[in-house]
Amino acid sequence: MTDIESGTAQSRDSKHDAPSWGDDQVLALLELPFNDLIFKAHTIHRQHFDANEVQLSTLLSIKTGACPEDCAYCPQSAHYKTGIKADPLMAVDDIVTAAKNAKHNGATRFCMGAAWRNPKADDLETVVAAIESVKMLGLETCATLGMLTADQARRLKQAGLDYYNHNLDTSAAFYSEIISTRSYDDRLQTLNFVRECGIRVCCGGIIGMGESRTDRAALITTLANLPVYPESVPINMLVQVPGTPLHGAEKPDAFEFVRTIAVTRITMPTAYVRLSAGRAEMNDELQAWCFFAGANSIFSGEKLLTTGNATVAHDQSLFERLGIRPQTA
């Protein structure tokens, strides 16, 4: 049996710290017959997780708009006219109130996002205070604040931050088509700082930006071959926002999106694979396929950073129809 047939990389050990996936191996997985691919992914998923349990996270924009980066998908970029109002960093009490509401709705992880290239010292201390307060509610904490220095990563670790999100977005080869103000190596360096200080990594990408299947394979390969692959891997479907360069981009085939979820599960078997942005535009059948293919985390709440999300009531109804339970803390 070959490595591709078994759904495993030849040299990966139980601690998943030996890079072993090649672009050609991952691309071969993406190109498997659909039923074979989904069977492999679901089998691996059941080896590591309860197949009928999904973790709920809630994402809050704690500082919105006026971002100096030029990410072509992002309505918060100062480079584009999208109608997003720039708001300053929220007060800690307001962040905690939002976290309490998230917990009431079943979330076990609370994610705080700020539209910065990198946080300033005073702003970081406000985020630190928010992390400490949210953790007192019994929630896991996650932050996405842009690029970090090693000292800033250590400060977040001291505050008790559980996860840091910093997506690679796409392949290294396609990256320059999407972003010019921050390099791929900049992103990898922040991930290294986060990992070195002991914070768990949340890192994934976006599907539907005009990338090829080869680019999607390369993104997954990069993630799977990090010294330790991310504990959380968000897979986003591009949400097209008028005013951004990617508005009007051709939407990816739904089965291609499911394939991406499945290969993410196969190559990173113990990671939480999050069905992230774009769910508001997905029908229930597509979401069900994604759960079967290995997605076991979602963002819960009617708004992500600035774009819409599936409603809590709709998620509850879908879970009931599928026999899925929210993960408990």
C-alpha positions, 0 to 999 in steps of 0.5 A: 500500500502506498502512502497516498493509499494509506492516507498517511505520510511516510515519516510522520511520527506520533508527535507530528514533528517530522516534516514529510508531506510533499506538494506532489503527495498532497496534490495526489490526495486532492485529485483522488476520486471523491468517494475515496478521498472522503472515506480516507478523511472520515476514517482518519477523523474518527481515529482522533475525534468524536465524529458527531461533535463540533467545537464552537468559537466566537470571533469579535473584532475588537479594533475595526478598519483602517488597516495599512495592509493591502490584503485583496480580500479584506474590507478592513484595508485602508487601501479600499473603499468598502464602507467599513467604519474605522473604530478604535480598540474596544474597552475591556469591559465591552469585550468581556460582555461579548465573551459572556454572550458567546459563552451563553450561546455555547462557544468554548473559545473566544477569538479577538481580532484587531485590524493592525499591521502589528500591535503597539505597546499600549494597545497590547496591554489592553489586549492582555487585560482582555485575555486575562478577563476572558479566561476568568470566564472559563473560555479558551482565548485566541487573538489575531493582532497582525505580526508580532515580535518575540517579546510580544508573543511572550507577553501574550503567553504570560497573559494566558493566551491559548491560541494565536491566529495568523493565517498564511492565506494561500501558497507562497507562489500565489501570495504576491497576487493577494498581498504586497505589504507583508511577505510570506516570510513575515507571516512564518516568522510570527508563527515561529515566535508564537510557537517558540513561546508555547502558544498554540497556533491557529493558521489556515487559508482562504479558498476562492481567491483565484488560486489553482488546485496546485496552490491549495496543495502547496498551502496545505503542504506548508501548514502540515510541514511546519515543525509542529502543524497548527492545532487549529486550521481555519479553512475560509471560503472567500466572502466577496465584499464590494470595493475589494479587488477580489469582488467578482472573483470566480467562486470555487466548485463546492466539491473542491472546497470539500476536497480541501477540508478532507486533505487538511484532515488527512495531513493534519489528523489531530488538528481542529479543522474549522469551517470558517468564513463563507458559511452564510453562503453555504447551503446545509448540504455543503456544510454537512459534507464538510463535517463528514470530510473532517471539519469539526469546528465553526465560528458561531455568531451572526458576525465574524470580524465585519462580514455576516455569518450563519445565525446561531438559530440556524446552526442549532437547527442544522446540528439537530438535523445532523445529530451533531453536538457542540463540544463542551468545555 
